[in-house]
Amino acid sequence: MGIDDVIERMTVLAAELRQDGDRRLAFHGTYLRTTQAVAAALRAGAFEDTDWVDRWDVAFAQFYLDALDASRRGDPVPEPWAVAFAAAAAQPDLPPVRHVLLGMNAHINYDLPQALLAVISDAEFADPAVRARREADHRRIDEVLAVRVGAEDAEREQFDRVTTWQDRALQPVNRMATRRFLRESRAKVWANALVLSKARKAGPEAYETSLAQLEQLCGRRVADLMRPGPVLLRLGAGGFGVQLAGGRQPAAYGGGRASAGSTGLHSFDPVKVGSLETELWVTYYRRQWGRFLVASLRVVHGTFGMDWLRSCHGAWLVLRANQLWAPNPGDPDGARRCMTRFYALLLLTHGEPADPARAARLEVDWWAAHREHARAPGSDDGPLVTALARLYAYLYNTGEAAVRPAAQHRARAMDISDRWVHGGREPGSPLIAEERDELIRCYAALLGAVHRLIALGHRLR
């Protein structure tokens, strides 16, 4: 069974729940749409190990589907699901968003650690390189879900048919809170999965004891969400997730940079960075410099992990470099000076690249290669790909061959962008989505190359 089979099964179940007037449809519909979003991200190459993420998502969904099937038959289900499902039956007037929160809490906190164990062996948990790749894909799900948050408000309004002005006023707060809670809970999920892995290695009895503790914690957390009063305040105070004893507290809920075996320049989210860079390109070619600066700030912070003060300085330098380059002919020497100062900020932050001036030359070299290629549509993109590969190889201290696939995806994204520019720079053009997909593939391939290098380093130690 693959993710498409899961989507087909969930679609059939959604029709049955709708026909029965079952309030569990609120969570089920949200979960179906997020699963479809994950499937789309898989097709776009957003993850480092596509086959593994497909198996993981299927295992994850199976826990929920098994619980739903058992509940509909009248059989017992795990405590978190028992509380969530009971609310759908006993409190039909509960707002749809509350049903979604209950289901999300039960599924993420209780089912997700077990799903990770179903597709990660104890030996893989003990391997720093493998664990880094798995944890990176685990974090990438956050960006897929974050994109869905705004769309889910509209879906719930359609489901409920009644939306007050207070609901609409609180939507931006709800969206920010939901994104934060998702990041926090998934960080704790990873820590809990490590605890369960250690228990599994200790034997069946130790594992069952830890799993029972997790079930009890999750059941209490879901029940806590049923109490009257402002749910978001309780989540803000107590958190969305739960923590098993013996697990390390996650280092950062804000999308923490480092994972085992990947630090500094070597940890980023391909979906997030690819999406942000698409916005950066669109604002550049539309000469919307204010929006370009904001997008640049988010790209710099998300890709390079500098603190916000240096990210602001770096974003300004990127803006000035692009403004100096934008006219044709522009000021390549001025652009290189700005980018040298930008890479000097990276050197101060991460201790690399060793030579900011060289990195800046390689950066502006691919800008020039792209300008030449864009002047002759249909021309060979080999020089552009080579220029990009040289920059990537220098920044990430690897061979050009290893990062050439990433460079090829980026060159394709530029070709799509050039078609969009020549077609009139329409903000609603479908070419923008195609460009985004190629940039996501670029960053996924780049991250894969970086992690393979890290894995090789671990083997050689």
SVG drawing of the C-alpha trace seen along z (x, -y; Angstrom):
<svg xmlns="http://www.w3.org/2000/svg" viewBox="-26 -49 66 58">
<polyline fill="none" stroke="black" stroke-width="0.4" points="0.0,0.0 1.2,-3.5 0.1,-7.0 -2.3,-7.2 -4.0,-4.0 -4.4,-5.7 -5.9,-8.8 -8.4,-6.6 -9.4,-4.8 -9.8,-8.1 -11.9,-9.6 -14.3,-6.7 -14.5,-7.0 -15.0,-10.8 -18.1,-10.2 -19.4,-7.7 -18.8,-10.0 -20.5,-12.9 -23.5,-10.7 -23.8,-9.7 -23.5,-13.2 -20.5,-12.1 -18.7,-15.1 -15.4,-13.2 -15.5,-14.4 -14.0,-17.7 -10.7,-16.0 -10.9,-13.4 -11.3,-16.0 -8.4,-18.0 -6.2,-14.9 -7.3,-13.8 -6.3,-17.2 -2.9,-17.2 -2.2,-13.7 -2.9,-14.9 -0.5,-17.8 2.2,-15.4 1.6,-13.3 2.0,-16.4 5.2,-17.3 6.5,-13.7 5.9,-14.1 7.7,-17.5 10.8,-15.8 10.5,-17.8 12.0,-15.0 15.4,-13.5 14.2,-9.9 10.9,-9.7 10.3,-6.0 10.9,-6.2 8.5,-9.1 5.8,-7.3 6.2,-4.2 6.2,-6.4 3.1,-8.3 1.2,-5.1 2.3,-3.6 1.2,-6.9 -2.2,-6.9 -2.8,-3.2 -2.8,-4.0 -5.7,-6.5 -7.6,-4.3 -7.4,-1.3 -8.7,-3.3 -11.5,-4.8 -12.5,-1.3 -12.4,0.1 -14.5,-2.7 -17.1,-2.3 -17.4,1.4 -17.7,0.6 -14.4,2.1 -12.0,0.5 -9.5,-2.1 -6.4,-3.7 -7.2,-6.2 -6.4,-9.4 -8.7,-8.3 -11.4,-7.2 -11.5,-10.7 -11.5,-12.4 -14.1,-10.1 -16.3,-10.3 -16.4,-14.1 -17.8,-13.7 -20.6,-11.5 -21.4,-13.3 -20.9,-16.9 -22.3,-17.4 -22.3,-21.2 -18.6,-21.4 -17.0,-23.7 -15.3,-21.9 -11.9,-23.4 -12.1,-21.7 -12.7,-18.3 -9.7,-19.0 -7.5,-19.9 -8.6,-16.7 -7.8,-14.5 -4.5,-16.2 -3.4,-15.9 -4.3,-12.2 -2.8,-11.4 0.5,-13.4 1.4,-12.8 0.4,-9.1 0.4,-7.7 3.4,-9.5 6.1,-8.2 4.9,-4.6 4.8,-5.3 8.5,-6.5 9.4,-3.3 7.6,-1.2 9.9,-2.6 13.1,-3.3 15.0,-0.4 16.9,-0.7 20.2,-0.4 19.1,-3.3 18.2,-5.4 21.8,-4.7 23.4,-5.7 23.9,-9.6 23.9,-10.0 20.8,-8.0 19.0,-9.6 19.9,-13.0 18.3,-12.3 15.2,-10.8 14.9,-13.8 15.3,-16.2 12.4,-14.7 10.4,-14.6 10.9,-18.3 10.0,-19.0 6.5,-17.8 6.1,-21.0 6.3,-23.2 3.9,-21.1 1.4,-21.4 2.1,-25.1 1.1,-25.8 -2.3,-24.1 -3.1,-26.1 -4.7,-29.1 -6.6,-26.9 -8.0,-24.9 -9.8,-28.0 -11.8,-28.2 -12.5,-24.5 -13.8,-24.6 -16.0,-27.7 -17.6,-25.7 -18.1,-22.7 -19.6,-24.7 -21.5,-27.3 -21.5,-29.6 -18.5,-31.9 -18.6,-34.8 -16.7,-38.0 -14.6,-36.9 -13.7,-33.7 -12.5,-35.8 -10.6,-38.3 -8.8,-35.5 -7.8,-33.6 -4.3,-35.2 -3.6,-34.4 -4.9,-30.8 -2.7,-30.3 0.4,-31.5 -0.4,-29.4 -1.2,-26.3 2.2,-26.5 4.0,-27.0 2.2,-24.1 2.9,-21.8 6.6,-22.5 6.7,-22.0 4.7,-18.8 6.8,-17.3 10.0,-18.1 8.7,-16.3 7.5,-13.4 11.0,-12.9 12.3,-12.8 9.6,-10.4 10.4,-8.1 14.0,-8.0 12.8,-6.9 10.6,-4.2 13.5,-3.0 15.6,-2.6 12.8,-0.8 12.3,1.5 16.0,2.5 15.6,3.3 12.8,5.8 9.1,6.2 8.2,5.5 10.1,2.2 8.6,1.1 5.0,1.9 5.6,0.0 6.9,-3.1 4.0,-2.9 1.5,-2.7 3.0,-5.8 2.7,-7.6 -0.9,-6.5 -1.8,-7.8 0.0,-11.1 -1.7,-11.6 -5.1,-10.7 -4.8,-13.3 -3.7,-15.9 -6.7,-15.3 -9.0,-15.3 -7.5,-18.6 -8.5,-20.2 -12.1,-19.3 -12.3,-21.5 -14.3,-24.7 -12.3,-27.9 -9.8,-29.3 -8.0,-26.4 -5.2,-28.4 -4.2,-29.8 -4.1,-26.3 -2.0,-25.1 0.3,-28.1 0.8,-27.3 1.1,-23.5 2.2,-23.0 0.6,-20.9 2.8,-17.9 3.7,-15.5 7.1,-14.4 8.1,-10.9 10.4,-10.6 14.0,-10.1 13.6,-12.1 15.8,-15.1 13.9,-18.4 14.0,-19.6 16.5,-22.4 14.2,-24.7 10.6,-24.8 11.1,-27.5 12.3,-25.0 15.7,-24.4 18.6,-24.4 20.8,-21.6 20.2,-17.9 22.5,-15.0 25.3,-15.3 24.1,-18.5 24.9,-22.0 25.6,-25.5 25.1,-25.8 24.2,-22.1 20.7,-22.1 17.7,-23.7 14.2,-22.9 14.0,-22.4 10.2,-23.1 10.5,-26.3 13.6,-27.6 12.4,-26.7 9.0,-28.4 10.7,-31.5 13.2,-31.8 10.3,-31.6 8.8,-34.6 12.2,-36.3 12.5,-35.8 9.0,-37.0 9.6,-40.2 13.0,-40.7 11.7,-40.6 8.7,-42.7 11.1,-45.2 9.2,-45.2 12.2,-46.0 10.3,-46.3 8.8,-42.9 12.1,-41.6 13.8,-42.8 11.3,-41.0 11.6,-37.8 15.4,-38.1 15.3,-38.3 13.2,-35.1 15.5,-33.3 18.7,-34.3 17.4,-33.3 15.8,-30.1 18.7,-28.9 21.8,-30.1 20.5,-30.1 22.0,-33.5 20.5,-35.3 17.9,-38.0 20.3,-40.9 22.8,-39.4 19.9,-38.1 18.6,-41.7 22.1,-42.9 22.6,-40.0 19.2,-40.6 20.0,-44.3 23.3,-43.3 21.5,-40.8 19.0,-43.5 21.8,-46.0 23.7,-43.4 20.6,-42.6 19.8,-46.3 23.3,-46.9 23.1,-43.8 19.5,-44.4 20.2,-47.0 21.8,-45.6 24.6,-46.4 24.7,-46.6 27.5,-47.0 29.1,-43.5 32.0,-44.9 29.5,-46.6 27.4,-43.4 30.5,-41.3 31.5,-43.8 28.0,-43.4 28.1,-39.7 31.6,-39.5 30.3,-41.3 27.3,-38.9 29.5,-35.9 31.7,-37.5 28.6,-37.5 28.4,-33.7 32.0,-33.3 31.4,-35.1 28.4,-33.0 29.5,-29.5 33.2,-29.7 32.7,-29.2 33.1,-29.8 36.9,-30.4 37.2,-33.0 34.1,-35.3 35.6,-37.1 35.9,-33.8 32.3,-32.8 31.1,-36.2 32.9,-35.8 31.3,-32.4 27.9,-33.8 28.1,-36.6 29.6,-34.3 26.4,-32.3 24.4,-35.5 26.4,-36.4 26.0,-32.8 22.3,-33.1 22.1,-36.5 24.0,-35.1 21.8,-32.0 18.6,-34.1 19.6,-36.2 19.5,-33.1 16.4,-31.1 16.9,-27.4 20.7,-27.6 22.8,-25.1 22.5,-25.6 25.8,-23.7 27.8,-26.9 25.0,-28.0 24.8,-24.5 28.6,-24.4 28.7,-27.9 26.1,-26.9 27.8,-23.6 31.1,-25.4 29.4,-27.7 27.6,-24.8 30.8,-22.7 32.7,-25.6 30.1,-26.5 29.4,-22.9 33.0,-21.6 32.1,-18.8 32.8,-17.7 31.0,-19.4 29.6,-16.1 27.8,-15.6 25.9,-18.9 25.4,-19.0 21.9,-17.5 20.9,-20.4 22.4,-22.8 20.5,-21.3 17.2,-21.7 18.0,-25.3 18.8,-25.9 15.5,-24.5 13.8,-26.7 15.5,-29.7 14.3,-28.6 10.8,-28.5 11.3,-31.9 12.6,-33.3 9.5,-32.1 7.4,-33.8 9.3,-37.0 9.0,-37.0 5.3,-36.1 4.5,-39.3 5.4,-38.6 1.8,-37.7 1.6,-37.1 -1.1,-34.4 0.8,-32.4 1.0,-28.6 4.6,-28.9 5.3,-30.2 4.2,-26.9 6.4,-25.0 9.4,-27.2 8.7,-26.5 8.7,-22.7 12.1,-22.8 13.6,-25.0 12.3,-22.6 13.9,-19.7 17.1,-21.7 17.3,-22.2 16.2,-18.6 19.1,-17.3 21.5,-19.7 20.6,-18.6 20.9,-15.0 24.4,-15.6 25.4,-17.4 24.0,-14.5 25.8,-11.9 29.0,-13.8 28.3,-13.8 27.5,-10.1 30.8,-9.4 32.6,-11.4 31.0,-9.3 32.1,-6.1 35.7,-7.3 36.0,-8.1"/>
</svg>
